Amino acid sequence: MDYRAEELKDSNASDWEQTNQNNIDGTLFHTLRWKQTLERSFGFKAHYFLIYRNNRPVALCPFYQRTMRGFLGLVSLPDAAVNPYDHLIVTDKDSLPLTRILRKCVDIARIHDLSFVAFGVREDLAWRFLRLGVPLHFAGGNMILDLDENPPDRIWRQFSRKLRKGIRRFDRQGYVLDEVSSTDDLEKFYRFYQTNLNRIGANPHPVRHFEELMRAYSGRSPPELMWTLLRRNEEVAGGLLSLLCHAKRTMYMRYLSLNRAIPAGYTPSYYLDWHAVRKASELGCRIVNFGGTSPDPDDVRRRMKAKFGCRYEKRYMAILPSSTPFKFAYYARRFLAGDGFRGVFRWNNFLKKRASTALN
């Protein structure tokens, strides 16, 4: 079987989009429109590749050139705060095809004189990589709501009386949800988003990212961007930006804006999340991704999301060395971190066992 890698170009762009759309692991964040949004927002240097087997695409590799502890390498959809899903799209997950695909990724890095390849691994596929001897690192996770299992009516009944009262309070006090549709509204959203992230010690994205989101996803039918401000006259209580992928029947809650100066007793995040869940159901979505969340069950945001019936979806990362200096530095760090020698060389040993197999 002939395996080859092709850099993304106009002639194979349709192969990319069709493979992503038809694969169960495909997401909005693997689309080429999202690639353009990332490049225009952050200036990331992209290296998108398709891997073919006998002229049929078998893997999509959305890589970006990034550094890790001084080494330059390929990272799939970097920055979990922007991309909740950073896995490769693989059509055939059997051991031998998967091994050849990973080998091709390492070859791509070497061709570009890069030191490593890093990509996300879905929780349900982690065992396949471990069976191949690929070491995995826990990389956080997302809170996922399945609306087939927990429709809005059931969620509302499961809320405590106090929580239902807190959500209704905004309506009773004259707050309304407005769509963000102007530069002035965007600036108000961004001001409280930026203040909120600075307060919790996180780095806010540049305002141009939100400008690109509005440019790329607003004003479409059916809607692909749900961006709201909760306010009463000129007072803004908060806002929420969500993206919708109708092909996957999924809503992704992405960015929360909160005014922490509003009176005690008001919890706008619950109101905003509840409205988004109801809207997702109305639009025919099956899954609502509440975004990246701490693995700590006692984390405040995780407990809030759990009240909606969300489950925690773990994410892992695989790191494959493609240069000798990075390999020694990476293995030394793992050894000093307490891994010992066990498993450190499993990936290399596995490849040696496959050395007799032609990896074209």
Summary of the structure (lengths in Angstrom):
residues: 360
radius of gyration: 22.0
end to end distance: 8.1
largest distance: 72.2
contacts: 1098
relative contact order: 0.15
helix: 41%
strand: 29%
